[in-house]
Amino acid sequence: MRLPESASEAVRCAAVRASDQPAGELSYWLLPEARGRGLAFAAVSEMMKIAADAGLKSLVLDIEEENAASIRVAERVGAERRTPSRAHTDRFGERWTMVVYVLPVR
């Protein structure tokens, strides 16, 4: 998790509203052999508690459009998909379409 002052452009993109602030950024991944067991859901749920303790109102999840598993995790924890999507160019020059989800911190 990145707090607002260390977050990437995902936290400052057009899909994040003023009412989401202060927003942190949440990223996660699992090794293939760990997938499909609810571990990402459990980890995100725990990170929400840490975010609440840090005083955040929301977490931004910037997810590759083709990553159906990550999108399912975001939706399962209650994140809202926002528009617009955004284009991202990685360090190798490859372009990706990213969808933005915002997860309210309770």
CNS distance restraints for C-alpha pairs under 8 A (distance, minus, plus):
assign (resid   1 and name CA) (resid  24 and name CA) 6.93 0.50 0.50
assign (resid   1 and name CA) (resid  25 and name CA) 5.66 0.50 0.50
assign (resid   1 and name CA) (resid  26 and name CA) 4.59 0.50 0.50
assign (resid   1 and name CA) (resid  27 and name CA) 6.38 0.50 0.50
assign (resid   1 and name CA) (resid  47 and name CA) 7.40 0.50 0.50
assign (resid   2 and name CA) (resid   6 and name CA) 5.68 0.50 0.50
assign (resid   2 and name CA) (resid   7 and name CA) 5.26 0.50 0.50
assign (resid   2 and name CA) (resid  24 and name CA) 5.57 0.50 0.50
assign (resid   2 and name CA) (resid  25 and name CA) 5.06 0.50 0.50
assign (resid   2 and name CA) (resid  26 and name CA) 6.49 0.50 0.50
assign (resid   3 and name CA) (resid   7 and name CA) 5.95 0.50 0.50
assign (resid   3 and name CA) (resid  23 and name CA) 7.32 0.50 0.50
assign (resid   3 and name CA) (resid  24 and name CA) 4.58 0.50 0.50
assign (resid   3 and name CA) (resid  25 and name CA) 6.58 0.50 0.50
assign (resid   4 and name CA) (resid  11 and name CA) 7.36 0.50 0.50
assign (resid   4 and name CA) (resid  22 and name CA) 6.57 0.50 0.50
assign (resid   4 and name CA) (resid  23 and name CA) 5.76 0.50 0.50
assign (resid   4 and name CA) (resid  24 and name CA) 4.80 0.50 0.50
assign (resid   4 and name CA) (resid  25 and name CA) 7.21 0.50 0.50
assign (resid   7 and name CA) (resid  11 and name CA) 6.29 0.50 0.50
assign (resid   7 and name CA) (resid  24 and name CA) 6.45 0.50 0.50
assign (resid   7 and name CA) (resid  25 and name CA) 5.77 0.50 0.50
assign (resid   8 and name CA) (resid  12 and name CA) 7.47 0.50 0.50
assign (resid   8 and name CA) (resid  25 and name CA) 7.51 0.50 0.50
assign (resid   9 and name CA) (resid  13 and name CA) 5.99 0.50 0.50
assign (resid  10 and name CA) (resid  25 and name CA) 7.50 0.50 0.50
assign (resid  10 and name CA) (resid  60 and name CA) 7.03 0.50 0.50
assign (resid  10 and name CA) (resid  61 and name CA) 7.80 0.50 0.50
assign (resid  10 and name CA) (resid  62 and name CA) 6.19 0.50 0.50
assign (resid  10 and name CA) (resid 100 and name CA) 7.56 0.50 0.50
assign (resid  11 and name CA) (resid  16 and name CA) 6.54 0.50 0.50
assign (resid  11 and name CA) (resid  23 and name CA) 6.61 0.50 0.50
assign (resid  11 and name CA) (resid  24 and name CA) 6.85 0.50 0.50
assign (resid  11 and name CA) (resid  25 and name CA) 6.42 0.50 0.50
assign (resid  11 and name CA) (resid  60 and name CA) 6.11 0.50 0.50
assign (resid  12 and name CA) (resid  16 and name CA) 6.55 0.50 0.50
assign (resid  14 and name CA) (resid  83 and name CA) 7.81 0.50 0.50
assign (resid  14 and name CA) (resid  84 and name CA) 6.87 0.50 0.50
assign (resid  15 and name CA) (resid  82 and name CA) 5.49 0.50 0.50
assign (resid  15 and name CA) (resid  83 and name CA) 5.27 0.50 0.50
assign (resid  15 and name CA) (resid  84 and name CA) 5.71 0.50 0.50
assign (resid  15 and name CA) (resid  85 and name CA) 7.67 0.50 0.50
assign (resid  15 and name CA) (resid 100 and name CA) 6.83 0.50 0.50
assign (resid  16 and name CA) (resid  20 and name CA) 6.45 0.50 0.50
assign (resid  16 and name CA) (resid  60 and name CA) 7.94 0.50 0.50
assign (resid  16 and name CA) (resid  82 and name CA) 7.62 0.50 0.50
assign (resid  16 and name CA) (resid 102 and name CA) 7.43 0.50 0.50
assign (resid  17 and name CA) (resid  21 and name CA) 7.31 0.50 0.50
assign (resid  20 and name CA) (resid  57 and name CA) 6.13 0.50 0.50
assign (resid  20 and name CA) (resid  58 and name CA) 5.67 0.50 0.50
assign (resid  20 and name CA) (resid 102 and name CA) 7.85 0.50 0.50
assign (resid  20 and name CA) (resid 104 and name CA) 7.67 0.50 0.50
assign (resid  21 and name CA) (resid  56 and name CA) 7.49 0.50 0.50
assign (resid  21 and name CA) (resid  57 and name CA) 6.16 0.50 0.50
assign (resid  21 and name CA) (resid  58 and name CA) 6.89 0.50 0.50
assign (resid  22 and name CA) (resid  56 and name CA) 5.52 0.50 0.50
assign (resid  22 and name CA) (resid  57 and name CA) 5.76 0.50 0.50
assign (resid  22 and name CA) (resid  58 and name CA) 6.92 0.50 0.50
assign (resid  23 and name CA) (resid  56 and name CA) 5.79 0.50 0.50
assign (resid  23 and name CA) (resid  57 and name CA) 5.97 0.50 0.50
assign (resid  23 and name CA) (resid  58 and name CA) 4.83 0.50 0.50
assign (resid  23 and name CA) (resid  59 and name CA) 5.38 0.50 0.50
assign (resid  23 and name CA) (resid  60 and name CA) 6.71 0.50 0.50
assign (resid  24 and name CA) (resid  51 and name CA) 7.68 0.50 0.50
assign (resid  24 and name CA) (resid  56 and name CA) 6.66 0.50 0.50
assign (resid  24 and name CA) (resid  58 and name CA) 6.47 0.50 0.50
assign (resid  24 and name CA) (resid  59 and name CA) 4.80 0.50 0.50
assign (resid  24 and name CA) (resid  60 and name CA) 6.17 0.50 0.50
assign (resid  25 and name CA) (resid  59 and name CA) 5.23 0.50 0.50
assign (resid  25 and name CA) (resid  60 and name CA) 4.70 0.50 0.50
assign (resid  25 and name CA) (resid  61 and name CA) 6.19 0.50 0.50
assign (resid  26 and name CA) (resid  59 and name CA) 6.03 0.50 0.50
assign (resid  26 and name CA) (resid  60 and name CA) 5.99 0.50 0.50
assign (resid  26 and name CA) (resid  61 and name CA) 5.45 0.50 0.50
assign (resid  27 and name CA) (resid  61 and name CA) 6.46 0.50 0.50
assign (resid  27 and name CA) (resid  62 and name CA) 7.63 0.50 0.50
assign (resid  28 and name CA) (resid  40 and name CA) 7.29 0.50 0.50
assign (resid  29 and name CA) (resid  40 and name CA) 7.45 0.50 0.50
assign (resid  30 and name CA) (resid  34 and name CA) 6.07 0.50 0.50
assign (resid  30 and name CA) (resid  35 and name CA) 6.26 0.50 0.50
assign (resid  30 and name CA) (resid  40 and name CA) 7.29 0.50 0.50
assign (resid  31 and name CA) (resid  35 and name CA) 6.73 0.50 0.50
assign (resid  34 and name CA) (resid  39 and name CA) 7.45 0.50 0.50
assign (resid  35 and name CA) (resid  39 and name CA) 7.20 0.50 0.50
assign (resid  35 and name CA) (resid  40 and name CA) 7.91 0.50 0.50
assign (resid  38 and name CA) (resid  42 and name CA) 6.25 0.50 0.50
assign (resid  39 and name CA) (resid  43 and name CA) 6.07 0.50 0.50
assign (resid  40 and name CA) (resid  44 and name CA) 6.07 0.50 0.50
assign (resid  40 and name CA) (resid  73 and name CA) 6.95 0.50 0.50
assign (resid  41 and name CA) (resid  45 and name CA) 6.12 0.50 0.50
assign (resid  41 and name CA) (resid  73 and name CA) 5.85 0.50 0.50
assign (resid  41 and name CA) (resid  76 and name CA) 7.62 0.50 0.50
assign (resid  41 and name CA) (resid  77 and name CA) 6.94 0.50 0.50
assign (resid  42 and name CA) (resid  46 and name CA) 6.30 0.50 0.50
assign (resid  43 and name CA) (resid  47 and name CA) 6.17 0.50 0.50
assign (resid  44 and name CA) (resid  48 and name CA) 6.21 0.50 0.50
assign (resid  44 and name CA) (resid  77 and name CA) 7.64 0.50 0.50
assign (resid  45 and name CA) (resid  49 and name CA) 6.89 0.50 0.50
assign (resid  45 and name CA) (resid  77 and name CA) 7.14 0.50 0.50
assign (resid  46 and name CA) (resid  50 and name CA) 6.69 0.50 0.50
assign (resid  47 and name CA) (resid  51 and name CA) 6.07 0.50 0.50
assign (resid  48 and name CA) (resid  52 and name CA) 6.14 0.50 0.50
assign (resid  48 and name CA) (resid  59 and name CA) 7.93 0.50 0.50
assign (resid  48 and name CA) (resid 105 and name CA) 5.97 0.50 0.50
assign (resid  48 and name CA) (resid 106 and name CA) 7.64 0.50 0.50
assign (resid  49 and name CA) (resid  53 and name CA) 6.30 0.50 0.50
assign (resid  49 and name CA) (resid 105 and name CA) 7.79 0.50 0.50
assign (resid  49 and name CA) (resid 106 and name CA) 7.98 0.50 0.50
assign (resid  50 and name CA) (resid  54 and name CA) 6.25 0.50 0.50
assign (resid  51 and name CA) (resid  55 and name CA) 6.44 0.50 0.50
assign (resid  51 and name CA) (resid  56 and name CA) 5.44 0.50 0.50
assign (resid  51 and name CA) (resid  57 and name CA) 7.94 0.50 0.50
assign (resid  51 and name CA) (resid  58 and name CA) 7.86 0.50 0.50
assign (resid  51 and name CA) (resid  59 and name CA) 7.74 0.50 0.50
assign (resid  51 and name CA) (resid 105 and name CA) 6.88 0.50 0.50
assign (resid  52 and name CA) (resid  56 and name CA) 5.52 0.50 0.50
assign (resid  52 and name CA) (resid  57 and name CA) 7.14 0.50 0.50
assign (resid  52 and name CA) (resid 105 and name CA) 5.87 0.50 0.50
assign (resid  52 and name CA) (resid 106 and name CA) 6.52 0.50 0.50
assign (resid  56 and name CA) (resid 105 and name CA) 6.75 0.50 0.50
assign (resid  57 and name CA) (resid 104 and name CA) 6.11 0.50 0.50
assign (resid  57 and name CA) (resid 105 and name CA) 5.19 0.50 0.50
assign (resid  57 and name CA) (resid 106 and name CA) 7.56 0.50 0.50
assign (resid  58 and name CA) (resid 102 and name CA) 6.52 0.50 0.50
assign (resid  58 and name CA) (resid 103 and name CA) 5.37 0.50 0.50
assign (resid  58 and name CA) (resid 104 and name CA) 4.33 0.50 0.50
assign (resid  58 and name CA) (resid 105 and name CA) 4.85 0.50 0.50
assign (resid  59 and name CA) (resid 102 and name CA) 5.73 0.50 0.50
assign (resid  59 and name CA) (resid 103 and name CA) 5.05 0.50 0.50
assign (resid  59 and name CA) (resid 104 and name CA) 6.51 0.50 0.50
assign (resid  59 and name CA) (resid 105 and name CA) 6.94 0.50 0.50
assign (resid  60 and name CA) (resid 100 and name CA) 6.96 0.50 0.50
assign (resid  60 and name CA) (resid 101 and name CA) 5.84 0.50 0.50
assign (resid  60 and name CA) (resid 102 and name CA) 4.63 0.50 0.50
assign (resid  60 and name CA) (resid 103 and name CA) 6.30 0.50 0.50
assign (resid  61 and name CA) (resid  74 and name CA) 7.61 0.50 0.50
assign (resid  61 and name CA) (resid 100 and name CA) 5.90 0.50 0.50
assign (resid  61 and name CA) (resid 101 and name CA) 5.05 0.50 0.50
assign (resid  61 and name CA) (resid 102 and name CA) 6.21 0.50 0.50
assign (resid  61 and name CA) (resid 103 and name CA) 7.60 0.50 0.50
assign (resid  62 and name CA) (resid  98 and name CA) 6.02 0.50 0.50
assign (resid  62 and name CA) (resid  99 and name CA) 5.86 0.50 0.50
assign (resid  62 and name CA) (resid 100 and name CA) 4.80 0.50 0.50
assign (resid  62 and name CA) (resid 101 and name CA) 6.44 0.50 0.50
assign (resid  63 and name CA) (resid  67 and name CA) 6.88 0.50 0.50
assign (resid  63 and name CA) (resid  70 and name CA) 6.98 0.50 0.50
assign (resid  63 and name CA) (resid  71 and name CA) 7.02 0.50 0.50
assign (resid  63 and name CA) (resid  98 and name CA) 5.25 0.50 0.50
assign (resid  63 and name CA) (resid  99 and name CA) 5.28 0.50 0.50
assign (resid  63 and name CA) (resid 100 and name CA) 6.38 0.50 0.50
assign (resid  63 and name CA) (resid 101 and name CA) 7.66 0.50 0.50
assign (resid  64 and name CA) (resid  96 and name CA) 6.68 0.50 0.50
assign (resid  64 and name CA) (resid  97 and name CA) 5.99 0.50 0.50
assign (resid  64 and name CA) (resid  98 and name CA) 4.50 0.50 0.50
assign (resid  64 and name CA) (resid  99 and name CA) 6.23 0.50 0.50
assign (resid  65 and name CA) (resid  96 and name CA) 7.75 0.50 0.50
assign (resid  65 and name CA) (resid  97 and name CA) 5.64 0.50 0.50
assign (resid  65 and name CA) (resid  98 and name CA) 5.26 0.50 0.50
assign (resid  65 and name CA) (resid  99 and name CA) 5.61 0.50 0.50
assign (resid  67 and name CA) (resid  71 and name CA) 6.35 0.50 0.50
assign (resid  68 and name CA) (resid  72 and name CA) 6.17 0.50 0.50
assign (resid  69 and name CA) (resid  73 and name CA) 6.43 0.50 0.50
assign (resid  70 and name CA) (resid  74 and name CA) 6.25 0.50 0.50
assign (resid  71 and name CA) (resid  75 and name CA) 6.18 0.50 0.50
assign (resid  72 and name CA) (resid  76 and name CA) 5.92 0.50 0.50
assign (resid  73 and name CA) (resid  77 and name CA) 6.30 0.50 0.50
assign (resid  74 and name CA) (resid  78 and name CA) 6.52 0.50 0.50
assign (resid  74 and name CA) (resid  79 and name CA) 5.27 0.50 0.50
assign (resid  74 and name CA) (resid  80 and name CA) 7.93 0.50 0.50
assign (resid  74 and name CA) (resid 101 and name CA) 7.05 0.50 0.50
assign (resid  74 and name CA) (resid 103 and name CA) 7.76 0.50 0.50
assign (resid  75 and name CA) (resid  79 and name CA) 5.18 0.50 0.50
assign (resid  75 and name CA) (resid  80 and name CA) 6.94 0.50 0.50
assign (resid  77 and name CA) (resid 103 and name CA) 7.72 0.50 0.50
assign (resid  78 and name CA) (resid 103 and name CA) 6.35 0.50 0.50
assign (resid  78 and name CA) (resid 104 and name CA) 7.77 0.50 0.50
assign (resid  79 and name CA) (resid 101 and name CA) 5.68 0.50 0.50
assign (resid  79 and name CA) (resid 102 and name CA) 5.20 0.50 0.50
assign (resid  79 and name CA) (resid 103 and name CA) 4.07 0.50 0.50
assign (resid  79 and name CA) (resid 104 and name CA) 6.90 0.50 0.50
assign (resid  80 and name CA) (resid 101 and name CA) 5.21 0.50 0.50
assign (resid  80 and name CA) (resid 102 and name CA) 5.26 0.50 0.50
assign (resid  80 and name CA) (resid 103 and name CA) 6.31 0.50 0.50
assign (resid  81 and name CA) (resid  99 and name CA) 7.30 0.50 0.50
assign (resid  81 and name CA) (resid 100 and name CA) 5.91 0.50 0.50
assign (resid  81 and name CA) (resid 101 and name CA) 4.35 0.50 0.50
assign (resid  81 and name CA) (resid 102 and name CA) 6.58 0.50 0.50
assign (resid  82 and name CA) (resid  99 and name CA) 7.39 0.50 0.50
assign (resid  82 and name CA) (resid 100 and name CA) 5.50 0.50 0.50
assign (resid  82 and name CA) (resid 101 and name CA) 5.75 0.50 0.50
assign (resid  82 and name CA) (resid 102 and name CA) 7.18 0.50 0.50
assign (resid  83 and name CA) (resid  99 and name CA) 7.62 0.50 0.50
assign (resid  83 and name CA) (resid 100 and name CA) 7.01 0.50 0.50
assign (resid  84 and name CA) (resid  99 and name CA) 7.65 0.50 0.50
assign (resid  84 and name CA) (resid 100 and name CA) 7.69 0.50 0.50
assign (resid  85 and name CA) (resid  97 and name CA) 6.78 0.50 0.50
assign (resid  85 and name CA) (resid  98 and name CA) 5.66 0.50 0.50
assign (resid  85 and name CA) (resid  99 and name CA) 4.69 0.50 0.50
assign (resid  85 and name CA) (resid 100 and name CA) 6.22 0.50 0.50
assign (resid  86 and name CA) (resid  97 and name CA) 5.81 0.50 0.50
assign (resid  86 and name CA) (resid  98 and name CA) 5.22 0.50 0.50
assign (resid  86 and name CA) (resid  99 and name CA) 6.54 0.50 0.50
assign (resid  86 and name CA) (resid 100 and name CA) 7.80 0.50 0.50
assign (resid  87 and name CA) (resid  95 and name CA) 6.68 0.50 0.50
assign (resid  87 and name CA) (resid  96 and name CA) 5.75 0.50 0.50
assign (resid  87 and name CA) (resid  97 and name CA) 4.69 0.50 0.50
assign (resid  87 and name CA) (resid  98 and name CA) 6.02 0.50 0.50
assign (resid  88 and name CA) (resid  95 and name CA) 5.53 0.50 0.50
assign (resid  88 and name CA) (resid  96 and name CA) 5.16 0.50 0.50
assign (resid  88 and name CA) (resid  97 and name CA) 6.24 0.50 0.50
assign (resid  88 and name CA) (resid  98 and name CA) 6.77 0.50 0.50
assign (resid  89 and name CA) (resid  93 and name CA) 5.56 0.50 0.50
assign (resid  89 and name CA) (resid  94 and name CA) 5.38 0.50 0.50
assign (resid  89 and name CA) (resid  95 and name CA) 4.28 0.50 0.50
assign (resid  89 and name CA) (resid  96 and name CA) 6.20 0.50 0.50
assign (resid  90 and name CA) (resid  94 and name CA) 5.46 0.50 0.50
assign (resid  90 and name CA) (resid  95 and name CA) 6.43 0.50 0.50
assign (resid  90 and name CA) (resid  96 and name CA) 7.63 0.50 0.50
